[in-house]
Each structure stands twice: as structure tokens, then as C-alpha cells.
Amino acid sequence: MDLIVLHEHPEWQKPLFAALDARGINYGVFDLKWACFDPDALPKAPLYFNQASPSAYVRGNTRAVPLCLSLMRTLEMGGARVLNGSQAFALELSKSAQGALMKQLGIDHPKSLAFNDAGTALANWNHWPALVKPEQGGSGARMFLLNAPGELHVLLRDRPDIWLPDNLLLLQEYFETDPERGIIRMEFLGGELLYAMRVVSHGAFNLCPSEVCNPVDGEGTCEIPEVKPVAPVEFHPYPEVPAAAVEAGRRIMAAGGLDVGGIEYLEAKDGRLIFYDVNANSNLRAPIAKAFGFDPFERVVDYLESLI
């Protein structure tokens, strides 16, 4: 085979598989949910495309992530090229590493504190309100807005499951934004901007652009939402994305070793652009790309075909 796609969420992959089939590309699929691999027998193809997500654990697929990371390291040692490989995936799995990378690049980002003990964290944190989120995030899973220190103790008492999957959490600086403008997500492919969109959440943290999770019409089938928004999440094309934001996104993608991915930022009240999330698994949203005049999955297949 010319290409093997690594994944654990077949519904997310249907548009990609359809585009690969239509192009006649000789590809295979490796489902990470229940799998094994022989490091002596790898690789089976010269090119692999990682489509695993850190949010796998909320779907009962916790074991997919460590297997994927180990598999990709083995493939890379065996000489295969892995798109969104071990370096990119390790970055996506670590909110603290994302913050450290942005600090290194001189890009504005929220203050944060990684912790495994609430008392120690509160003794070292004085920025309220604050967000608490898992170190290994994914689609807004287990994120909460806290207004005072005592709320952290109550949350951890009532919801011990938020320590999943790796018993490491973050307190992160909270920025109030204009709810009508939402946040901005830029999608990159091969180092270049594919499109940008505004995402208006109506109070939700699950901003997954997949049409499976947040469809244009009707109810989604996502397992992740913690709080029901007052209205469905809105996605709007954003052709006016500032050049400075695009350049910052390019730098994050390059430094993080990402081939395909989404970079999210918000517009602070003081006018700063605050970058806060790096997504190596990019669920492209066809209706947004259509507004720009193309099919995003066709562009991905163009990119894959050029590498093959």
C-alpha cells in the first residue's frame, strides 16, 4: 500500500476515506482501538497519516492513544514518514508543552499551572476566575470555569473522573471575550492556511468542528459535552483573519512538527490575540471550506497524493 491511515473514530474518517476511494489511492486503515503491532515487521507502507485524537478516552478508547504513540515511534525508526507523527502527537497530548512552545516562540498564551495535587496548586495560583482542564485535552472534555479557589476542591470531590486519563490537570488563565464573536480556529495543511472560521460556542467548551459532533442541522452524536449550550455551536467562515495570526499559526505548526492541524486563539478585551490550543487531529468542516470555494478533503488528498 502507498498509505495507511491510523485512527480510532471511523465516523470522523468517512469523508477522508470517500475522497481517497474516489481518487483511487491504494491505502489501508489501522484501527487503534483494539490492535497490536510487531516492531520487527514494520513499516508496511512508506507513508502513514495519524488521525488519532486525545479525546479517545471519552469514547472508551483510552488504550488507543499510548498504542498510537508507540506505534508511530516504531514506524519512524523503521524509516516511514508519519504525518502528524510522534512529535506532533506528543505536543497535542500536552497542554503544558503547548504553552512552553508558545513561550519559546514569543506568542501570547494563557498563564497555566500543571498539577497533581489541588492544595499545592492553589498555594501557587492566584488568577481567578480560571479554567481547569485535563493536561491531555480533547474537544473540550472535562473543562470547567471556576470563580474561586474553594470551587476546585468541590469539583474534585464531586467529579473525581476529571483526573482522567493521566491524573494531571491544568489551571489556566481565563480571558473574557465577546460572546458574539467567539473564538477563531485556523486550519493548516502542509504549512499553509487552508481556511479560518469563527466559532461561537454559547457557553459550550466542545468546539469540535466535526459535523458528526456539531452538525449544521439537528442534534450531534458527540459523547463529550459537559454543559448543554443554550444554542448549537455556530461555525462561520472568517476570510478576514489577520496576517499576524496566520503567521503565528504557521510558526506553531512548523515548530511543533504538525503536517495538518488546527490552531485556536481568542481576542482578549485589550486587543491581544491569545493562542491557547494546538490540534494535530483536524476535523475539517466541509460547509466552511465550501464557502471558500473548495472541498477540504480533496485538498488533503491532493497533499497526500503529492507525498506518495
PAGU-273965 format. One record per residue (C-alpha): residue in one letter; residue number from 1; x, y, z. Coordinates in steps of 0.5 Angstrom, whole numbers, always signed. Example, Ala and Ser with C-alpha at 12.3 -4.5 7.8 and 13.67 -1.06 7.14 Angstrom:
BEGIN
a:1:+25:-9:+16;
s:2:+27:-2:+14;
***
This chain:
BEGIN
m:1:+0:+0:+0;
d:2:+2:+7:-1;
l:3:-1:+10:+5;
i:4:-4:+7:+12;
v:5:-9:+12:+16;
l:6:-8:+11:+23;
h:7:-15:+13:+27;
e:8:-20:+11:+33;
h:9:-26:+14:+30;
p:10:-29:+12:+24;
e:11:-35:+17:+23;
w:12:-30:+22:+23;
q:13:-26:+19:+18;
k:14:-31:+18:+13;
p:15:-30:+24:+9;
l:16:-23:+23:+8;
f:17:-24:+15:+6;
a:18:-29:+17:+1;
a:19:-24:+22:-2;
l:20:-19:+17:-2;
d:21:-23:+12:-5;
a:22:-25:+17:-11;
r:23:-18:+19:-12;
g:24:-16:+11:-13;
i:25:-11:+11:-8;
n:26:-8:+5:-5;
y:27:-9:+6:+2;
g:28:-10:+2:+8;
v:29:-13:+3:+15;
f:30:-10:+1:+22;
d:31:-16:+2:+28;
l:32:-12:+4:+34;
k:33:-18:+1:+39;
w:34:-16:-6:+39;
a:35:-10:-7:+36;
c:36:-3:-10:+36;
f:37:+4:-9:+32;
d:38:+10:-13:+31;
p:39:+16:-7:+31;
d:40:+20:-12:+27;
a:41:+15:-13:+22;
l:42:+14:-5:+21;
p:43:+13:-1:+17;
k:44:+8:-4:+12;
a:45:+8:+3:+8;
p:46:+12:+9:+6;
l:47:+7:+14:+9;
y:48:+3:+14:+15;
f:49:-3:+19:+17;
n:50:-4:+20:+24;
q:51:-12:+21:+25;
a:52:-12:+19:+33;
s:53:-15:+24:+38;
p:54:-13:+26:+45;
s:55:-21:+25:+46;
a:56:-21:+18:+45;
y:57:-21:+16:+53;
v:58:-28:+20:+53;
r:59:-31:+15:+48;
g:60:-28:+9:+52;
n:61:-22:+8:+47;
t:62:-16:+10:+53;
r:63:-11:+5:+50;
a:64:-11:+8:+43;
v:65:-7:+14:+45;
p:66:-1:+10:+48;
l:67:-1:+5:+43;
c:68:-1:+10:+37;
l:69:+5:+14:+40;
s:70:+9:+8:+41;
l:71:+7:+5:+34;
m:72:+9:+12:+31;
r:73:+16:+12:+34;
t:74:+17:+5:+32;
l:75:+15:+7:+25;
e:76:+19:+13:+25;
m:77:+25:+9:+27;
g:78:+23:+4:+21;
g:79:+24:+9:+16;
a:80:+17:+11:+15;
r:81:+14:+18:+14;
v:82:+9:+19:+19;
l:83:+4:+25:+18;
n:84:+3:+29:+25;
g:85:+8:+24:+28;
s:86:+10:+22:+35;
q:87:+13:+30:+36;
a:88:+6:+33:+34;
f:89:+2:+28:+37;
a:90:+6:+29:+44;
l:91:+5:+36:+43;
e:92:-2:+35:+42;
l:93:-3:+31:+48;
s:94:+0:+36:+53;
k:95:-3:+43:+54;
s:96:+3:+45:+59;
a:97:+8:+43:+53;
q:98:+4:+47:+48;
g:99:+5:+53:+53;
a:100:+12:+52:+53;
l:101:+13:+52:+46;
m:102:+9:+59:+45;
k:103:+13:+62:+51;
q:104:+19:+60:+47;
l:105:+16:+63:+40;
g:106:+14:+69:+44;
i:107:+7:+68:+42;
d:108:+2:+71:+47;
h:109:-2:+65:+51;
p:110:-5:+64:+58;
k:111:-2:+63:+64;
s:112:-2:+56:+67;
l:113:+0:+51:+72;
a:114:+0:+44:+72;
f:115:-1:+40:+78;
n:116:-3:+33:+81;
d:117:-5:+36:+88;
a:118:-10:+41:+89;
g:119:-7:+44:+95;
t:120:+0:+45:+92;
a:121:-4:+48:+86;
l:122:-8:+53:+90;
a:123:-2:+55:+94;
n:124:+2:+57:+88;
w:125:-4:+60:+84;
n:126:-8:+67:+85;
h:127:-11:+68:+78;
w:128:-19:+68:+79;
p:129:-23:+66:+75;
a:130:-19:+60:+72;
l:131:-21:+55:+67;
v:132:-19:+48:+70;
k:133:-18:+43:+64;
p:134:-14:+36:+63;
e:135:-7:+36:+61;
q:136:-9:+31:+56;
g:137:-15:+35:+53;
g:138:-19:+34:+47;
s:139:-26:+37:+44;
g:140:-27:+41:+51;
a:141:-28:+35:+55;
r:142:-28:+36:+63;
m:143:-27:+43:+62;
f:144:-30:+48:+68;
l:145:-30:+55:+69;
l:146:-28:+56:+77;
n:147:-29:+63:+80;
a:148:-26:+62:+87;
p:149:-21:+57:+90;
g:150:-26:+53:+94;
e:151:-29:+51:+88;
l:152:-23:+47:+86;
h:153:-24:+43:+92;
v:154:-31:+42:+91;
l:155:-30:+40:+84;
l:156:-25:+35:+85;
r:157:-29:+32:+91;
d:158:-36:+31:+86;
r:159:-32:+29:+80;
p:160:-26:+25:+81;
d:161:-27:+23:+74;
i:162:-24:+29:+71;
w:163:-17:+27:+73;
l:164:-17:+22:+67;
p:165:-14:+20:+63;
d:166:-7:+21:+66;
n:167:-8:+24:+73;
l:168:-5:+31:+71;
l:169:-9:+38:+71;
l:170:-8:+45:+69;
l:171:-11:+51:+72;
q:172:-11:+56:+66;
e:173:-12:+64:+66;
y:174:-19:+66:+64;
f:175:-20:+71:+59;
e:176:-27:+74:+58;
t:177:-29:+75:+50;
d:178:-34:+78:+46;
p:179:-39:+72:+46;
e:180:-42:+75:+40;
r:181:-35:+74:+36;
g:182:-33:+67:+40;
i:183:-26:+65:+38;
i:184:-22:+63:+32;
r:185:-20:+57:+29;
m:186:-15:+57:+23;
e:187:-14:+50:+20;
f:188:-7:+49:+16;
l:189:-5:+44:+11;
g:190:+3:+43:+9;
g:191:+5:+49:+13;
e:192:+0:+54:+9;
l:193:-7:+56:+12;
l:194:-13:+52:+9;
y:195:-18:+57:+12;
a:196:-20:+60:+18;
m:197:-27:+61:+22;
r:198:-30:+64:+28;
v:199:-33:+59:+33;
v:200:-39:+62:+37;
s:201:-40:+57:+43;
h:202:-46:+60:+47;
g:203:-42:+57:+53;
a:204:-40:+50:+51;
f:205:-33:+48:+51;
n:206:-34:+43:+46;
l:207:-32:+46:+40;
c:208:-30:+40:+35;
p:209:-31:+42:+28;
s:210:-33:+35:+26;
e:211:-40:+35:+23;
v:212:-41:+29:+27;
c:213:-41:+32:+33;
n:214:-43:+39:+32;
p:215:-48:+38:+25;
v:216:-50:+44:+21;
d:217:-58:+42:+23;
g:218:-60:+37:+28;
e:219:-57:+34:+34;
g:220:-50:+32:+34;
t:221:-48:+25:+37;
c:222:-41:+27:+41;
e:223:-40:+24:+48;
i:224:-36:+30:+50;
p:225:-41:+36:+52;
e:226:-40:+37:+60;
v:227:-45:+43:+60;
k:228:-51:+44:+55;
p:229:-50:+50:+51;
v:230:-56:+55:+50;
a:231:-56:+54:+43;
p:232:-52:+50:+38;
v:233:-45:+52:+37;
e:234:-44:+56:+31;
f:235:-39:+56:+26;
h:236:-37:+62:+21;
p:237:-32:+63:+15;
y:238:-27:+68:+17;
p:239:-24:+71:+11;
e:240:-21:+77:+15;
v:241:-16:+73:+19;
p:242:-11:+78:+21;
a:243:-4:+76:+18;
a:244:+0:+76:+24;
a:245:-5:+71:+27;
v:246:-4:+67:+21;
e:247:+4:+68:+21;
a:248:+4:+66:+29;
g:249:+0:+59:+27;
r:250:+5:+58:+22;
r:251:+10:+58:+27;
i:252:+7:+54:+32;
m:253:+5:+49:+26;
a:254:+13:+48:+24;
a:255:+16:+48:+31;
g:256:+11:+43:+33;
g:257:+12:+38:+27;
l:258:+5:+39:+25;
d:259:+3:+37:+18;
v:260:-4:+38:+18;
g:261:-8:+41:+24;
g:262:-12:+47:+28;
i:263:-9:+53:+32;
e:264:-14:+56:+36;
y:265:-14:+63:+39;
l:266:-18:+69:+42;
e:267:-19:+76:+42;
a:268:-18:+79:+49;
k:269:-21:+85:+51;
d:270:-14:+89:+51;
g:271:-14:+87:+43;
r:272:-8:+82:+44;
l:273:-9:+75:+40;
i:274:-8:+70:+46;
f:275:-7:+63:+43;
y:276:-9:+57:+47;
d:277:-10:+50:+43;
v:278:-6:+46:+38;
n:279:-10:+41:+35;
a:280:-6:+35:+31;
n:281:-12:+32:+29;
s:282:-16:+37:+25;
n:283:-23:+35:+24;
l:284:-24:+39:+17;
r:285:-31:+42:+16;
a:286:-34:+42:+9;
p:287:-39:+47:+10;
i:288:-34:+52:+12;
a:289:-29:+50:+6;
k:290:-35:+51:+1;
a:291:-36:+58:+3;
f:292:-28:+59:+1;
g:293:-30:+55:-6;
f:294:-27:+48:-5;
d:295:-27:+41:-1;
p:296:-22:+41:+5;
f:297:-22:+33:+4;
e:298:-20:+34:-3;
r:299:-14:+39:-1;
v:300:-12:+34:+4;
v:301:-12:+28:-1;
d:302:-8:+33:-6;
y:303:-3:+34:-1;
l:304:-3:+26:+1;
e:305:-2:+24:-7;
s:306:+4:+29:-7;
l:307:+8:+26:-2;
i:308:+6:+19:-5;
***
